[in-house]
Amino acid sequence: MPSLKLRSGDTVVFASDGVTDRGRVQHPPLGYGYVYIFIACS
């Protein structure tokens, strides 16, 4: 898989279903789905 280089000011949009929103109400603001994994690995 090719790597992705983000630069300051770039925007990332997560469009999905409940997996993206997983646990956001119980663990705000990110929950523990794809958005949290993305932030934790960056």
PDB file of N, CA, C and O in Angstrom:
ATOM      1  N   MET A   1       0.838  -1.161   0.000  1.00  0.00           N
ATOM      2  CA  MET A   1       0.000   0.000   0.000  1.00  0.00           C
ATOM      3  C   MET A   1       0.898   1.245   0.000  1.00  0.00           C
ATOM      4  O   MET A   1       1.858   1.303   0.768  1.00  0.00           O
ATOM      5  N   PRO A   2       0.605   2.233  -0.841  1.00  0.00           N
ATOM      6  CA  PRO A   2       1.418   3.451  -0.850  1.00  0.00           C
ATOM      7  C   PRO A   2       1.200   4.246   0.427  1.00  0.00           C
ATOM      8  O   PRO A   2       0.110   4.240   0.998  1.00  0.00           O
ATOM      9  N   SER A   3       2.250   4.931   0.868  1.00  0.00           N
ATOM     10  CA  SER A   3       2.110   5.752   2.071  1.00  0.00           C
ATOM     11  C   SER A   3       1.474   7.085   1.702  1.00  0.00           C
ATOM     12  O   SER A   3       1.543   7.531   0.557  1.00  0.00           O
ATOM     13  N   LEU A   4       0.871   7.693   2.670  1.00  0.00           N
ATOM     14  CA  LEU A   4       0.186   8.963   2.481  1.00  0.00           C
ATOM     15  C   LEU A   4       0.895  10.020   3.316  1.00  0.00           C
ATOM     16  O   LEU A   4       1.073   9.843   4.521  1.00  0.00           O
ATOM     17  N   LYS A   5       1.291  11.091   2.698  1.00  0.00           N
ATOM     18  CA  LYS A   5       1.953  12.188   3.403  1.00  0.00           C
ATOM     19  C   LYS A   5       0.960  13.333   3.550  1.00  0.00           C
ATOM     20  O   LYS A   5       0.488  13.887   2.557  1.00  0.00           O
ATOM     21  N   LEU A   6       0.647  13.684   4.786  1.00  0.00           N
ATOM     22  CA  LEU A   6      -0.240  14.814   5.040  1.00  0.00           C
ATOM     23  C   LEU A   6       0.595  16.034   5.390  1.00  0.00           C
ATOM     24  O   LEU A   6       1.622  15.938   6.062  1.00  0.00           O
ATOM     25  N   ARG A   7       0.137  17.163   4.926  1.00  0.00           N
ATOM     26  CA  ARG A   7       0.810  18.423   5.229  1.00  0.00           C
ATOM     27  C   ARG A   7      -0.090  19.292   6.100  1.00  0.00           C
ATOM     28  O   ARG A   7      -1.307  19.109   6.126  1.00  0.00           O
ATOM     29  N   SER A   8       0.502  20.214   6.793  1.00  0.00           N
ATOM     30  CA  SER A   8      -0.261  21.137   7.614  1.00  0.00           C
ATOM     31  C   SER A   8      -1.339  21.806   6.769  1.00  0.00           C
ATOM     32  O   SER A   8      -1.057  22.315   5.684  1.00  0.00           O
ATOM     33  N   GLY A   9      -2.554  21.803   7.259  1.00  0.00           N
ATOM     34  CA  GLY A   9      -3.658  22.409   6.528  1.00  0.00           C
ATOM     35  C   GLY A   9      -4.466  21.420   5.714  1.00  0.00           C
ATOM     36  O   GLY A   9      -5.567  21.748   5.271  1.00  0.00           O
ATOM     37  N   ASP A  10      -3.942  20.193   5.500  1.00  0.00           N
ATOM     38  CA  ASP A  10      -4.697  19.165   4.784  1.00  0.00           C
ATOM     39  C   ASP A  10      -5.915  18.752   5.612  1.00  0.00           C
ATOM     40  O   ASP A  10      -5.894  18.839   6.840  1.00  0.00           O
ATOM     41  N   THR A  11      -6.952  18.313   4.951  1.00  0.00           N
ATOM     42  CA  THR A  11      -8.173  17.873   5.614  1.00  0.00           C
ATOM     43  C   THR A  11      -8.391  16.394   5.344  1.00  0.00           C
ATOM     44  O   THR A  11      -8.273  15.936   4.208  1.00  0.00           O
ATOM     45  N   VAL A  12      -8.708  15.653   6.393  1.00  0.00           N
ATOM     46  CA  VAL A  12      -9.035  14.233   6.264  1.00  0.00           C
ATOM     47  C   VAL A  12     -10.499  14.071   6.641  1.00  0.00           C
ATOM     48  O   VAL A  12     -10.930  14.559   7.686  1.00  0.00           O
ATOM     49  N   VAL A  13     -11.268  13.386   5.795  1.00  0.00           N
ATOM     50  CA  VAL A  13     -12.684  13.163   6.043  1.00  0.00           C
ATOM     51  C   VAL A  13     -12.910  11.675   6.233  1.00  0.00           C
ATOM     52  O   VAL A  13     -12.493  10.874   5.396  1.00  0.00           O
ATOM     53  N   PHE A  14     -13.564  11.291   7.320  1.00  0.00           N
ATOM     54  CA  PHE A  14     -13.928   9.905   7.575  1.00  0.00           C
ATOM     55  C   PHE A  14     -15.420   9.763   7.292  1.00  0.00           C
ATOM     56  O   PHE A  14     -16.249  10.327   8.007  1.00  0.00           O
ATOM     57  N   ALA A  15     -15.757   9.014   6.258  1.00  0.00           N
ATOM     58  CA  ALA A  15     -17.153   8.788   5.901  1.00  0.00           C
ATOM     59  C   ALA A  15     -17.424   7.292   6.007  1.00  0.00           C
ATOM     60  O   ALA A  15     -16.838   6.486   5.285  1.00  0.00           O
ATOM     61  N   SER A  16     -18.317   6.941   6.916  1.00  0.00           N
ATOM     62  CA  SER A  16     -18.584   5.524   7.138  1.00  0.00           C
ATOM     63  C   SER A  16     -19.876   5.362   7.906  1.00  0.00           C
ATOM     64  O   SER A  16     -20.772   6.204   7.843  1.00  0.00           O
ATOM     65  N   ASP A  17     -19.951   4.269   8.625  1.00  0.00           N
ATOM     66  CA  ASP A  17     -21.138   3.975   9.417  1.00  0.00           C
ATOM     67  C   ASP A  17     -20.769   3.964  10.894  1.00  0.00           C
ATOM     68  O   ASP A  17     -19.912   4.744  11.310  1.00  0.00           O
ATOM     69  N   GLY A  18     -21.372   3.129  11.679  1.00  0.00           N
ATOM     70  CA  GLY A  18     -21.135   3.079  13.107  1.00  0.00           C
ATOM     71  C   GLY A  18     -19.715   2.742  13.508  1.00  0.00           C
ATOM     72  O   GLY A  18     -19.315   3.050  14.631  1.00  0.00           O
ATOM     73  N   VAL A  19     -18.932   2.118  12.630  1.00  0.00           N
ATOM     74  CA  VAL A  19     -17.550   1.780  12.971  1.00  0.00           C
ATOM     75  C   VAL A  19     -16.725   3.047  13.152  1.00  0.00           C
ATOM     76  O   VAL A  19     -15.852   3.100  14.018  1.00  0.00           O
ATOM     77  N   THR A  20     -16.992   4.064  12.344  1.00  0.00           N
ATOM     78  CA  THR A  20     -16.276   5.331  12.461  1.00  0.00           C
ATOM     79  C   THR A  20     -16.670   6.052  13.752  1.00  0.00           C
ATOM     80  O   THR A  20     -15.837   6.698  14.388  1.00  0.00           O
ATOM     81  N   ASP A  21     -17.920   5.939  14.126  1.00  0.00           N
ATOM     82  CA  ASP A  21     -18.468   6.638  15.285  1.00  0.00           C
ATOM     83  C   ASP A  21     -18.336   5.814  16.570  1.00  0.00           C
ATOM     84  O   ASP A  21     -18.810   6.248  17.620  1.00  0.00           O
ATOM     85  N   ARG A  22     -17.732   4.689  16.516  1.00  0.00           N
ATOM     86  CA  ARG A  22     -17.719   3.706  17.591  1.00  0.00           C
ATOM     87  C   ARG A  22     -17.320   4.298  18.950  1.00  0.00           C
ATOM     88  O   ARG A  22     -16.205   4.790  19.126  1.00  0.00           O
ATOM     89  N   GLY A  23     -18.249   4.240  19.897  1.00  0.00           N
ATOM     90  CA  GLY A  23     -17.974   4.624  21.269  1.00  0.00           C
ATOM     91  C   GLY A  23     -17.792   6.105  21.518  1.00  0.00           C
ATOM     92  O   GLY A  23     -17.340   6.493  22.595  1.00  0.00           O
ATOM     93  N   ARG A  24     -18.128   6.939  20.558  1.00  0.00           N
ATOM     94  CA  ARG A  24     -17.885   8.378  20.711  1.00  0.00           C
ATOM     95  C   ARG A  24     -18.693   8.968  21.857  1.00  0.00           C
ATOM     96  O   ARG A  24     -18.218   9.886  22.526  1.00  0.00           O
ATOM     97  N   VAL A  25     -19.899   8.470  22.102  1.00  0.00           N
ATOM     98  CA  VAL A  25     -20.729   8.998  23.183  1.00  0.00           C
ATOM     99  C   VAL A  25     -20.130   8.613  24.538  1.00  0.00           C
ATOM    100  O   VAL A  25     -20.095   9.435  25.453  1.00  0.00           O
ATOM    101  N   GLN A  26     -19.665   7.382  24.669  1.00  0.00           N
ATOM    102  CA  GLN A  26     -19.098   6.915  25.934  1.00  0.00           C
ATOM    103  C   GLN A  26     -17.666   7.401  26.150  1.00  0.00           C
ATOM    104  O   GLN A  26     -17.239   7.556  27.294  1.00  0.00           O
ATOM    105  N   HIS A  27     -16.921   7.644  25.079  1.00  0.00           N
ATOM    106  CA  HIS A  27     -15.510   8.045  25.162  1.00  0.00           C
ATOM    107  C   HIS A  27     -15.250   9.254  24.263  1.00  0.00           C
ATOM    108  O   HIS A  27     -14.521   9.155  23.276  1.00  0.00           O
ATOM    109  N   PRO A  28     -15.858  10.406  24.614  1.00  0.00           N
ATOM    110  CA  PRO A  28     -15.696  11.582  23.764  1.00  0.00           C
ATOM    111  C   PRO A  28     -14.272  12.113  23.774  1.00  0.00           C
ATOM    112  O   PRO A  28     -13.554  11.802  24.724  1.00  0.00           O
ATOM    113  N   PRO A  29     -13.806  12.874  22.815  1.00  0.00           N
ATOM    114  CA  PRO A  29     -14.568  13.226  21.628  1.00  0.00           C
ATOM    115  C   PRO A  29     -14.362  12.255  20.478  1.00  0.00           C
ATOM    116  O   PRO A  29     -15.090  12.330  19.489  1.00  0.00           O
ATOM    117  N   LEU A  30     -13.382  11.331  20.572  1.00  0.00           N
ATOM    118  CA  LEU A  30     -13.048  10.501  19.409  1.00  0.00           C
ATOM    119  C   LEU A  30     -13.606   9.088  19.441  1.00  0.00           C
ATOM    120  O   LEU A  30     -13.649   8.431  18.400  1.00  0.00           O
ATOM    121  N   GLY A  31     -14.032   8.600  20.591  1.00  0.00           N
ATOM    122  CA  GLY A  31     -14.444   7.202  20.673  1.00  0.00           C
ATOM    123  C   GLY A  31     -13.231   6.303  20.543  1.00  0.00           C
ATOM    124  O   GLY A  31     -12.126   6.696  20.919  1.00  0.00           O
ATOM    125  N   TYR A  32     -13.418   5.106  20.016  1.00  0.00           N
ATOM    126  CA  TYR A  32     -12.292   4.184  19.832  1.00  0.00           C
ATOM    127  C   TYR A  32     -12.369   3.460  18.490  1.00  0.00           C
ATOM    128  O   TYR A  32     -11.917   2.322  18.363  1.00  0.00           O
ATOM    129  N   GLY A  33     -12.942   4.127  17.497  1.00  0.00           N
ATOM    130  CA  GLY A  33     -13.028   3.579  16.145  1.00  0.00           C
ATOM    131  C   GLY A  33     -11.878   4.057  15.270  1.00  0.00           C
ATOM    132  O   GLY A  33     -10.785   4.338  15.760  1.00  0.00           O
ATOM    133  N   TYR A  34     -12.137   4.144  13.966  1.00  0.00           N
ATOM    134  CA  TYR A  34     -11.106   4.509  12.992  1.00  0.00           C
ATOM    135  C   TYR A  34     -10.478   5.873  13.267  1.00  0.00           C
ATOM    136  O   TYR A  34      -9.273   6.046  13.081  1.00  0.00           O
ATOM    137  N   VAL A  35     -11.271   6.833  13.702  1.00  0.00           N
ATOM    138  CA  VAL A  35     -10.735   8.176  13.940  1.00  0.00           C
ATOM    139  C   VAL A  35      -9.709   8.127  15.073  1.00  0.00           C
ATOM    140  O   VAL A  35      -8.637   8.721  14.963  1.00  0.00           O
ATOM    141  N   TYR A  36     -10.031   7.426  16.153  1.00  0.00           N
ATOM    142  CA  TYR A  36      -9.092   7.303  17.264  1.00  0.00           C
ATOM    143  C   TYR A  36      -7.804   6.589  16.826  1.00  0.00           C
ATOM    144  O   TYR A  36      -6.705   7.017  17.177  1.00  0.00           O
ATOM    145  N   ILE A  37      -7.943   5.522  16.073  1.00  0.00           N
ATOM    146  CA  ILE A  37      -6.763   4.767  15.599  1.00  0.00           C
ATOM    147  C   ILE A  37      -5.897   5.667  14.724  1.00  0.00           C
ATOM    148  O   ILE A  37      -4.672   5.646  14.842  1.00  0.00           O
ATOM    149  N   PHE A  38      -6.507   6.445  13.862  1.00  0.00           N
ATOM    150  CA  PHE A  38      -5.743   7.349  12.991  1.00  0.00           C
ATOM    151  C   PHE A  38      -4.952   8.352  13.817  1.00  0.00           C
ATOM    152  O   PHE A  38      -3.766   8.564  13.564  1.00  0.00           O
ATOM    153  N   ILE A  39      -5.594   8.970  14.801  1.00  0.00           N
ATOM    154  CA  ILE A  39      -4.922   9.961  15.636  1.00  0.00           C
ATOM    155  C   ILE A  39      -3.832   9.305  16.487  1.00  0.00           C
ATOM    156  O   ILE A  39      -2.749   9.869  16.644  1.00  0.00           O
ATOM    157  N   ALA A  40      -4.106   8.134  17.029  1.00  0.00           N
ATOM    158  CA  ALA A  40      -3.134   7.448  17.897  1.00  0.00           C
ATOM    159  C   ALA A  40      -1.881   7.022  17.133  1.00  0.00           C
ATOM    160  O   ALA A  40      -0.803   6.921  17.719  1.00  0.00           O
ATOM    161  N   CYS A  41      -2.016   6.774  15.847  1.00  0.00           N
ATOM    162  CA  CYS A  41      -0.876   6.292  15.048  1.00  0.00           C
ATOM    163  C   CYS A  41      -0.156   7.421  14.312  1.00  0.00           C
ATOM    164  O   CYS A  41       0.815   7.167  13.600  1.00  0.00           O
ATOM    165  N   SER A  42      -0.607   8.639  14.468  1.00  0.00           N
ATOM    166  CA  SER A  42       0.050   9.725  13.739  1.00  0.00           C
ATOM    167  C   SER A  42       1.030  10.471  14.594  1.00  0.00           C
ATOM    168  O   SER A  42       1.665  11.415  14.125  1.00  0.00           O
TER     169      SER A  42
END
